[in-house]
Amino acid sequence: MDLEPSYQSRFDALHCCVLIPTYNNHKTLQRVIDEVYNYTKNIIVVNDGSTDNTERILENYSFLKVINIPVNKGKGNALKRGFKEAQKMGYKYAISMDSDGQHFPDDLHVFLDALEEHITSQPDLLVIGSRKMDDPTVPDKSSIGNRFSTFWYWVETGIKLKDTQCGYRLYPLEAVNSLSLYTSRFELEIEVIVKAAWSGVKVINLPVKVLYDPQERVTHFKPWQDVARITLLNIYFVFVAAFYIAPRNLLRKFRSSKENSPKKTVSNEVHLE
């Protein structure tokens, strides 16, 4: 399949690119890039210190923008590097996609459709792919982890989502790059959606397909270390939400209602009997 002109024109009109962070996924990386190229050449790959054949694979693509990080520093760090580089290149939005083959490039239209629908009224839009978590191919630990994550996201932001952990996402670059983001590994994907919501970015879910192929998929998620980091981050966010965000929002609501309330006029007339 050749590059689809109608899709490329949509990506260009929306100033949108596809951002692929990768670390030792040489089995699936080439296929992912080839399939994405069917829809757009606006592709940025962040090679996060891979020690396999990743660098050799990337050398075969002249149209790619490749960011090479010498030593692996984590998916979160790779995403942040990608966000900043994409904005420097003139893009306003980036669709992040994992390189392990679990995301389907033919779902790219889901994010483009949402952006085209909201760009006038809500340009700061962050879309998270929503996987069908009851699919038998979805690992139990992913399904349980997602229920845990969506609950705490609702506590922290008041926003109810079905999936907060899917890496297939549309990010508004100016808004995201203006956030103070401190984490560097998988927990960054939680940090960015919480802080984006707190800053007024519209965060929504839209359904996407997912494939967990045990023969090809390589996951670098470390259950003990990464779950501990995410748990500590959520504890911190709950305190911030309770003692800063909630009072701040209440004060803003009070000020807004006060400014919008009808003002009484004082008459300067003197009535003589």
TARAGI-V919382 format. One record per pair of residues at least 6 apart in sequence whose C-alpha atoms are under 6 Angstrom apart, sorted by the first residue. I is the first residue (numbers start at 1). J is the second residue. Records with the same first field share a line. If there is no record, write none. Layout:
I = J + J
This chain:
2 = 38
3 = 38 + 39
4 = 38 + 39
7 = 39
8 = 40
15 = 91 + 92
16 = 91 + 93 + 94
17 = 42 + 43 + 94
18 = 43 + 94 + 95 + 96
19 = 44 + 45 + 95 + 96
20 = 45 + 96 + 97 + 98
21 = 45 + 46 + 78
22 = 47 + 48 + 99
23 = 48 + 50
24 = 50 + 52
25 = 100
26 = 53 + 54
28 = 100 + 101
29 = 99
36 = 105
43 = 64
44 = 65 + 66
45 = 66
46 = 66 + 67
47 = 68 + 69
48 = 69 + 72
49 = 69 + 70 + 71 + 72
74 = 184 + 185
75 = 185 + 186
76 = 184 + 185 + 186 + 188
77 = 184
92 = 173
93 = 171 + 172 + 173
94 = 170 + 171
95 = 169 + 170
96 = 168 + 169
97 = 168
100 = 217
102 = 210 + 211 + 212
103 = 210
124 = 172 + 201
125 = 201 + 202
126 = 170 + 171 + 203
127 = 169 + 170 + 203 + 204 + 205
128 = 169 + 205
129 = 166 + 168 + 169 + 205 + 206 + 207 + 208
130 = 163 + 205 + 206 + 207 + 208
131 = 208
133 = 143
150 = 164
154 = 160
156 = 238 + 241
187 = 230
